Amino acid sequence: MKKNELKKLLLKTDERYQKCWDILATLKTKPDTSIQLFQAALCKALFDLSNAYRTISQERKRLIARKHLLSSSWFSKRQKLLAGRQKAIMEAVAIGRTMGDSFAWLFYSNDLDLLQQHLKHPENNHIPPGFGGIGEKEFVKRVLKLGEYMVLYHGTTTLLRLGDVSLIDLKQFRVAGIGDLKTTPLEPGKLSITLLVMGDKRILPVGSIIPLSSSPNKFLNNYPPAMKARIDRQIDRNIKALSSNDSVKNASHLKLTIETYIPEFQRMLQTAKVGRFSYQQFGDGLLCVVFKQRKQNLHTTIAPAKNIHLSRKLDEVAAHACKLALHGSPHNNLTLGSFLYQRDGTPKYQLGTLPLFWWPLNVDTIKNLIFQEYIVVIIYNSAHFISKLEAAGFTLEFKKDRTFNLSYSIGKGKLHVTGLRYFFELICSYFYKEVEVIEMLKRSIQEIEKVGVNENARYEFKFDHRLFF
């Protein structure tokens, strides 16, 4: 792919994304019938980006095959150039899938246990190649509903990783089933698309979509043995995931109102100046750094002529970061991370939290964050959080690799708390106040004490964070 071809692709993607955003934004204002066009429009954009990425991958493979015939310096330079173009495409994909996640989360918000099952599996960053991808694109374009169920396409998201589509019962706002699409070419210009659906009989009664003309097993026998075995594994995996909603027994529910630094973050973004870095400390240990870019198209944002280097501001950053130090503490440890996207460009999401789109922020502000008009970097010193945990009665045992075990005494026993990275992310990426996270932990432990602590028992905390606005 040449430089001009990449530019043309990104400009076309930007045009499509703007239309997708306009449709998506109505979900926070007044949804209308245009929302039905969202998935097909986003799928088309991501389909073309995926094909472009694979085209570059094929070119890189051809270069590797001819490496012995090429100048080593030219080969390295060319591979670096092509890798940069792939990176730009993946950043564009991430923006699209962030919008897709925002859309999909709404329909999975009452099925977080099922969403957790999706997240246990590796994500697929691209829409499938060949007939499979074409079949999915055409299915999403032509099939908006099956019976009374809305079709939610997984290929435009990072969250939904089991199957290809979900069927949504809009009356109960629940996931009724998960389906796999199978595409077979018939003749030039014609494809046969088959949807295999697994669902909860209580929400998706047999025959509620279309009457079955034959049993699924008889239908599957038409496939070659290897493909049938693969489909059987997919069906089994989907059925296990769907049964997860009934797996929680004797759960206690605790409702808490949690304060965050989101209002301060909103004000920080509103006062940011174009071309300048802004700094604001949230609490004792968190520093937020914002760089505001000029409004521009997708091409100039993710494939700029000049890159923005935070390192040029190191002295300025260091001066602000020093204020995060907890004097006298042996646990000072600064970590630096991105806000919305991970280092590899993929969107961030933590189970039980809200995608950025559903935060109580101005819609235009959310758009500017998703489309990277704002570059946000987080610097965090966990020493303050550790000190607050100890003051709240938690015991910390430190290891040689600087990680630690956290426990809390209950009677003569101890409750060991694992998965601490989850709570650090609440502070760093979702702007939860440290004292609020500790209060949430303590209240959860109090609930365990109420039901009685069993020796060597395992208790699972499941958080469902909802913002009211």
C-alpha positions in Angstrom: 0.0 0.0 0.0 1.4 3.4 -1.1 1.4 6.5 1.0 -1.4 8.1 -1.1 -3.5 5.0 -0.8 -3.2 5.0 2.9 -4.2 8.7 3.0 -7.2 8.0 0.8 -8.3 5.1 3.0 -8.0 7.1 6.2 -9.9 10.1 4.7 -12.7 7.8 3.6 -12.7 6.1 7.0 -12.9 9.5 8.7 -16.0 10.3 6.5 -17.7 7.1 7.5 -16.7 7.4 11.2 -18.2 10.9 11.4 -21.5 9.5 10.2 -21.3 6.6 12.7 -20.6 9.0 15.5 -23.6 11.2 14.6 -25.8 8.1 14.8 -24.2 6.8 18.0 -24.4 10.2 19.7 -28.2 10.1 19.5 -28.2 7.3 22.1 -27.3 10.0 24.7 -29.9 12.4 23.4 -32.8 11.1 21.5 -32.4 7.8 19.5 -34.2 7.6 16.2 -34.5 5.1 13.4 -31.0 6.1 12.1 -29.6 3.9 14.9 -30.4 0.9 12.7 -27.8 2.0 10.2 -25.0 2.2 12.7 -23.7 -1.3 12.7 -23.7 -1.7 8.9 -21.9 1.6 8.4 -19.2 0.8 11.0 -18.8 -2.7 9.6 -18.1 -1.4 6.1 -15.4 1.0 7.5 -13.7 -1.8 9.5 -14.0 -4.3 6.6 -11.9 -2.0 4.4 -9.4 -1.3 7.1 -8.9 -5.0 7.7 -8.4 -5.7 4.1 -5.8 -2.9 3.8 -4.0 -4.3 6.9 -3.8 -7.8 5.3 -2.6 -6.3 2.0 0.4 -4.8 3.8 1.0 -8.0 5.7 1.2 -9.9 2.5 3.7 -7.3 1.1 5.8 -7.7 4.2 5.8 -11.5 3.8 6.9 -11.2 0.2 9.8 -8.9 1.2 10.9 -11.5 3.8 10.9 -14.2 1.1 13.1 -12.0 -1.1 15.3 -10.7 1.8 18.5 -12.4 0.5 18.2 -10.5 -2.8 17.7 -7.1 -1.2 19.9 -4.5 0.5 19.7 -5.0 4.3 19.4 -1.3 4.9 16.6 -0.9 2.3 14.9 -4.0 3.6 14.9 -2.7 7.2 13.7 0.8 6.1 10.9 -0.6 4.0 9.7 -3.0 6.8 9.7 -0.1 9.3 7.7 2.0 6.8 5.1 -0.7 6.3 4.9 -1.5 10.0 4.2 2.2 10.6 1.3 2.1 8.1 -0.1 -1.0 9.8 0.1 0.8 13.1 -1.8 3.8 11.7 -4.5 1.4 10.4 -4.8 -0.3 13.8 -5.2 3.1 15.5 -8.1 3.8 13.1 -9.5 0.3 13.8 -9.3 1.1 17.6 -11.4 4.3 17.2 -14.1 2.4 15.3 -14.2 -0.5 17.7 -14.4 1.9 20.6 -17.6 3.2 19.1 -18.7 -0.4 18.5 -18.1 -1.2 22.2 -20.1 1.8 23.3 -23.0 0.6 21.2 -22.8 -3.1 22.2 -22.3 -2.4 26.0 -25.8 -0.9 26.2 -27.4 -4.2 25.1 -25.1 -6.3 27.4 -25.5 -4.1 30.5 -27.9 -6.5 32.1 -25.8 -9.5 31.2 -22.4 -8.7 32.7 -21.7 -12.4 33.6 -22.1 -13.3 30.0 -19.9 -10.3 29.0 -17.2 -11.7 31.4 -17.4 -15.0 29.4 -16.7 -13.1 26.2 -13.7 -11.3 27.8 -12.1 -14.6 28.8 -11.3 -15.3 25.1 -8.7 -13.6 22.9 -10.1 -10.7 20.8 -10.0 -10.7 17.1 -8.8 -7.3 15.8 -10.0 -7.8 12.2 -13.2 -8.7 10.3 -12.5 -12.1 8.6 -11.0 -12.2 5.1 -12.5 -13.7 2.0 -16.1 -15.0 1.7 -16.5 -15.1 5.5 -15.9 -11.4 5.9 -18.1 -10.6 2.9 -20.9 -12.8 4.3 -20.7 -11.0 7.7 -20.8 -7.6 6.1 -23.8 -8.4 3.9 -25.6 -10.1 6.8 -25.2 -7.0 9.0 -26.3 -4.8 6.2 -29.4 -6.8 5.3 -30.6 -8.4 8.6 -31.5 -5.9 11.3 -33.9 -8.2 13.2 -34.7 -11.9 13.4 -38.3 -12.3 14.6 -38.6 -9.9 17.5 -34.9 -10.0 18.3 -32.4 -7.3 17.4 -29.2 -8.6 15.7 -26.0 -7.3 17.5 -22.9 -7.8 15.4 -19.7 -8.8 17.3 -17.2 -7.9 14.6 -17.4 -4.1 15.3 -16.4 -4.6 19.0 -13.5 -5.7 21.1 -15.9 -6.9 23.9 -17.9 -9.6 22.2 -15.6 -12.5 21.3 -17.9 -15.6 21.3 -19.8 -16.2 18.1 -20.5 -13.6 15.4 -23.8 -12.1 16.6 -26.0 -11.8 19.6 -29.8 -11.7 19.6 -31.2 -9.1 21.9 -34.6 -9.2 23.4 -35.5 -5.5 23.5 -38.5 -6.0 25.8 -36.4 -7.5 28.6 -33.2 -5.9 27.4 -31.4 -9.2 27.7 -29.2 -11.4 25.5 -31.5 -14.1 24.2 -28.9 -16.0 22.2 -25.5 -16.1 20.5 -25.1 -17.1 16.9 -22.3 -18.2 14.5 -22.4 -17.2 10.8 -21.2 -19.6 8.1 -20.8 -18.4 4.5 -20.6 -20.6 1.5 -20.1 -19.4 -2.1 -22.8 -20.7 -4.5 -21.9 -19.0 -7.8 -20.4 -15.7 -8.8 -22.3 -12.9 -7.0 -24.2 -15.3 -4.8 -23.5 -16.5 -1.2 -25.3 -18.8 1.2 -25.2 -17.5 4.8 -26.2 -19.8 7.6 -26.8 -18.7 11.2 -26.5 -21.2 14.0 -28.1 -19.9 17.2 -27.7 -21.1 20.8 -30.0 -19.5 23.3 -31.8 -19.6 26.6 -35.1 -21.3 26.1 -36.7 -19.0 28.6 -35.9 -15.9 26.5 -35.5 -17.6 23.1 -38.1 -20.3 22.8 -37.5 -23.0 20.1 -39.0 -21.8 16.8 -39.3 -18.2 18.0 -37.1 -16.9 15.1 -38.2 -19.2 12.3 -39.7 -22.7 12.3 -37.0 -25.4 12.1 -37.3 -27.6 9.0 -34.8 -30.1 10.3 -32.8 -30.7 13.5 -29.5 -28.9 13.9 -27.6 -32.2 14.1 -29.0 -33.3 10.7 -28.0 -29.9 9.2 -24.5 -30.1 10.6 -23.9 -33.5 9.0 -23.7 -31.6 5.6 -20.3 -30.2 6.6 -16.9 -31.9 6.2 -15.8 -33.7 9.4 -13.1 -31.1 10.4 -15.5 -28.2 9.9 -18.3 -30.0 11.8 -15.9 -30.7 14.7 -15.0 -27.0 14.8 -18.6 -25.9 14.7 -19.4 -28.4 17.5 -16.7 -26.8 19.7 -18.1 -23.4 19.0 -21.6 -24.5 19.9 -20.3 -26.1 23.1 -18.4 -22.9 24.0 -21.4 -20.7 23.4 -23.7 -22.9 25.4 -21.3 -22.8 28.4 -21.1 -19.0 28.2 -24.9 -18.6 28.1 -25.3 -20.8 31.1 -23.0 -18.5 33.1 -25.9 -16.2 34.0 -27.3 -18.9 36.3 -24.0 -19.7 37.9 -24.1 -17.3 40.8 -25.8 -18.6 43.9 -26.6 -16.9 47.2 -25.1 -13.6 46.1 -25.2 -10.5 48.3 -25.9 -7.2 46.6 -24.4 -4.0 47.9 -25.3 -0.5 46.5 -22.8 2.3 47.0 -22.5 5.8 45.7 -18.9 6.4 44.6 -17.3 9.7 44.0 -14.8 10.2 41.2 -12.6 12.9 39.7 -14.6 12.9 36.4 -16.0 16.4 37.1 -12.5 17.7 37.5 -11.4 15.9 34.4 -14.2 17.5 32.4 -13.1 21.0 33.6 -9.5 20.2 32.8 -10.4 19.3 29.2 -12.5 22.3 28.7 -9.7 24.7 29.7 -6.9 22.9 27.8 -5.1 25.0 25.2 -4.3 23.8 21.7 -0.7 22.8 21.2 0.1 22.9 25.0 0.3 20.4 27.8 -2.0 20.8 30.8 -1.4 19.2 34.2 -3.7 18.4 37.1 -3.3 16.3 40.1 -6.2 14.2 41.2 -5.9 13.4 44.9 -2.5 12.5 46.4 -1.1 10.1 43.8 -2.6 10.7 40.4 -1.3 13.2 37.8 -3.2 13.7 34.6 -1.4 15.2 31.6 -3.4 16.4 28.6 -2.2 17.6 25.2 -4.8 19.2 23.0 -4.4 18.9 19.2 -5.9 21.1 16.6 -9.1 19.8 15.0 -8.1 17.7 12.0 -9.1 14.7 10.0 -8.3 11.1 10.9 -5.3 10.9 8.6 -3.5 13.9 10.1 -4.3 12.7 13.6 -3.0 9.2 13.4 -0.4 9.6 10.6 0.9 13.1 11.3 3.9 14.6 9.5 5.4 15.4 12.9 5.0 13.2 15.9 4.3 14.6 19.4 7.0 13.5 21.8 6.2 13.7 25.5 9.9 13.3 26.1 10.5 16.9 25.0 8.5 18.0 28.0 10.3 15.7 30.5 11.6 18.4 32.7 8.2 20.0 32.9 6.6 16.6 33.5 9.2 15.6 36.1 8.5 18.8 38.1 4.8 17.9 38.4 5.4 14.2 39.0 7.7 15.0 41.9 4.7 16.4 43.7 3.3 12.8 43.8 6.0 11.6 46.1 5.0 10.4 49.6 8.0 11.5 51.8 9.3 8.9 54.0 7.6 6.0 52.3 9.6 3.1 50.9 6.9 2.4 48.4 7.1 5.4 46.0 6.8 4.0 42.5 5.7 6.0 39.5 3.9 4.3 36.6 3.0 5.9 33.4 0.1 4.9 31.2 -2.3 5.9 28.5 -5.9 6.8 29.3 -8.3 5.4 26.7 -6.2 3.2 24.4 -3.5 0.7 25.3 0.1 1.0 24.1 -0.7 -1.3 21.2 -3.5 1.0 20.2 -6.4 -1.3 21.3 -9.2 0.1 23.4 -9.2 -0.3 27.1 -12.1 -1.9 29.0 -12.4 -3.3 32.5 -15.3 -5.6 33.4 -18.0 -3.9 35.4 -17.0 -0.4 34.4 -18.6 1.9 31.8 -17.1 2.5 28.4 -16.1 6.2 28.1 -19.1 7.0 25.9 -21.4 6.4 28.9 -19.5 8.6 31.3 -21.2 11.8 32.5 -19.2 14.0 30.1 -20.2 16.4 27.4 -20.8 14.4 24.2 -18.4 16.6 22.2 -15.7 16.0 24.8 -16.2 12.3 24.6 -15.9 12.5 20.8 -12.7 14.5 21.1 -11.2 11.9 23.4 -12.2 8.9 21.2 -11.0 10.6 18.0 -7.7 11.5 19.8 -8.0 15.3 19.7 -7.0 15.0 23.3 -3.9 12.9 24.1 -4.2 11.9 27.8 -1.3 10.4 29.8 -1.7 9.2 33.4 1.2 9.1 36.0 0.4 7.3 39.2 2.3 6.8 42.5 0.7 3.9 44.4 2.5 4.7 47.7 -0.4 6.9 48.9 -3.0 4.1 48.2 -0.8 1.6 50.0 -0.5 4.0 53.0 -4.3 4.5 53.1 -4.9 0.7 52.9 -2.7 0.2 55.9 -4.4 2.9 57.8 -7.7 1.2 57.1 -6.6 -2.0 58.7 -5.3 -4.0 55.7 -2.0 -5.8 56.0 0.4 -5.8 53.1 3.2 -8.3 52.6 5.7 -7.2 50.0 7.6 -9.5 47.6 11.0 -9.1 46.0 9.4 -8.1 42.7 7.7 -5.1 44.4 4.3 -6.7 44.2 2.4 -7.4 47.4 -0.2 -9.6 49.0 -3.2 -7.8 50.7 -5.1 -9.3 53.6 -7.7 -8.2 56.2 -8.2 -9.8 59.6 -11.7 -11.2 60.3 -11.9 -12.7 63.8 -9.1 -15.3 64.1 -8.7 -15.6 60.4 -7.6 -13.6 57.4 -9.2 -12.7 54.2 -6.7 -12.5 51.3 -7.6 -10.0 48.6 -6.4 -10.8 45.1 -6.8 -9.1 41.7 -5.4 -5.8 43.0 -4.6 -4.6 39.5 -8.4 -4.2 39.1 -8.5 -1.6 41.8 -5.4 0.2 40.6 -7.1 0.6 37.2 -10.2 2.0 38.8 -8.0 4.8 40.2 -5.8 5.3 37.1 -8.2 4.8 34.2 -11.6 5.5 35.7 -10.6 8.3 38.2 -12.1 6.6 41.3 -10.9 8.3 44.5 -8.6 6.1 46.5 -10.6 6.5 49.7 -13.7 5.4 47.8 -12.1 2.3 46.5 -11.0 1.4 50.1 -14.5 2.0 51.4 -15.9 -0.2 48.7 -13.5 -3.0 49.7 -14.3 -2.7 53.4 -18.1 -2.6 52.8 -17.7 -5.8 50.7 -15.8 -7.5 53.4 -18.5 -6.5 56.0 -21.0 -8.2 53.8 -18.9 -11.4 53.9 -18.8 -11.1 57.7 -22.6 -10.9 57.8 -23.1 -14.2 56.0 -20.3 -15.9 58.0 -16.8 -16.7 57.0 -15.9 -20.3 56.1 -12.4 -21.5 56.4 -10.6 -21.8 53.0 -13.7 -20.5 51.2 -13.4 -18.4 48.1 -15.5 -15.2 47.7 -15.8 -13.4 44.4 -16.4 -9.7 44.2 -18.3 -8.6 41.1 -18.6 -4.9 40.5 -21.2 -3.3 38.3 -20.3 0.4 38.0 -23.1 2.6 36.9 -23.1 6.4 36.6 -26.2 8.3 37.2 -26.7 11.5 35.1 
